[in-house]
Amino acid sequence: MSPVEQETDSLSSLEQRIQQAVQLVERLRSEKEAALEQATESKAEAARLAEEVRVLQAERKQVRQRIEKLLGQIDQLSVG
């Protein structure tokens, strides 16, 4: 193989490797963007669920208070 052919092969090989690197970078950027979007959605979902838990805990507290009040009224009936 002549030196010119070797340089052409080396240049072709380098060009191919650069193209592969560019494709890899594009794929990784796309994956990063998708991961960031998913993380944002997950944070929003976590915030929504945390709020839902807070509301349910408040409702449970109210129900417990009402039940305790009713039990107190029943106790007064049995004492009287």
C-alpha positions as CSV (number, residue, x, y, z in Angstrom):
1,M,0.0,0.0,0.0
2,S,1.4,3.4,-0.9
3,P,1.8,6.2,1.6
4,V,-1.0,8.1,-0.1
5,E,-3.4,5.1,0.2
6,Q,-2.4,4.8,3.9
7,E,-3.2,8.4,4.5
8,T,-6.5,8.1,2.7
9,D,-7.4,5.0,4.8
10,S,-6.3,6.8,8.0
11,L,-8.3,9.8,7.1
12,S,-11.3,7.7,6.2
13,S,-11.0,5.8,9.5
14,L,-10.7,9.1,11.4
15,E,-13.7,10.5,9.6
16,Q,-15.8,7.4,10.4
17,R,-14.8,7.6,14.1
18,I,-15.7,11.3,14.2
19,Q,-19.1,10.6,12.7
20,Q,-19.6,7.8,15.3
21,A,-18.6,10.2,18.0
22,V,-21.0,12.9,16.7
23,Q,-23.9,10.3,16.6
24,L,-23.1,9.2,20.1
25,V,-23.1,12.8,21.4
26,E,-26.4,13.5,19.7
27,R,-27.9,10.3,21.2
28,L,-26.6,11.2,24.7
29,R,-28.0,14.7,24.4
30,S,-31.4,13.3,23.5
31,E,-31.3,10.8,26.3
32,K,-30.3,13.6,28.8
33,E,-33.2,15.8,27.6
34,A,-35.6,12.9,28.0
35,A,-34.2,12.1,31.5
36,L,-34.5,15.8,32.6
37,E,-38.1,15.9,31.3
38,Q,-38.9,12.7,33.2
39,A,-37.3,14.1,36.4
40,T,-39.4,17.2,36.1
41,E,-42.5,15.2,35.7
42,S,-41.6,13.0,38.6
43,K,-41.0,16.0,40.9
44,A,-44.4,17.4,39.9
45,E,-46.0,14.0,40.6
46,A,-44.3,13.8,44.0
47,A,-45.5,17.2,44.9
48,R,-49.0,16.4,43.9
49,L,-48.9,13.1,45.9
50,A,-47.5,14.9,48.9
51,E,-50.4,17.4,48.8
52,E,-52.9,14.6,48.5
53,V,-51.4,12.8,51.5
54,R,-51.6,16.1,53.5
55,V,-55.3,16.5,52.5
56,L,-56.1,12.9,53.4
57,Q,-54.3,13.2,56.8
58,A,-56.4,16.3,57.6
59,E,-59.6,14.5,56.6
60,R,-58.6,11.5,58.7
61,K,-58.0,13.8,61.7
62,Q,-61.5,15.4,61.2
63,V,-63.2,12.0,61.0
64,R,-61.4,10.8,64.1
65,Q,-62.5,13.9,66.0
66,R,-66.1,13.4,64.9
67,I,-66.0,9.8,65.9
68,E,-64.6,10.6,69.3
69,K,-67.4,13.2,69.7
70,L,-70.0,10.7,68.8
71,L,-68.5,8.1,71.2
72,G,-68.6,10.7,73.9
73,Q,-72.3,11.4,73.2
74,I,-72.9,7.6,73.4
75,D,-71.1,7.4,76.7
76,Q,-73.3,10.2,78.1
77,L,-76.4,8.2,77.1
78,S,-75.2,5.1,78.9
79,V,-74.2,7.1,82.0
80,G,-77.6,8.9,82.3
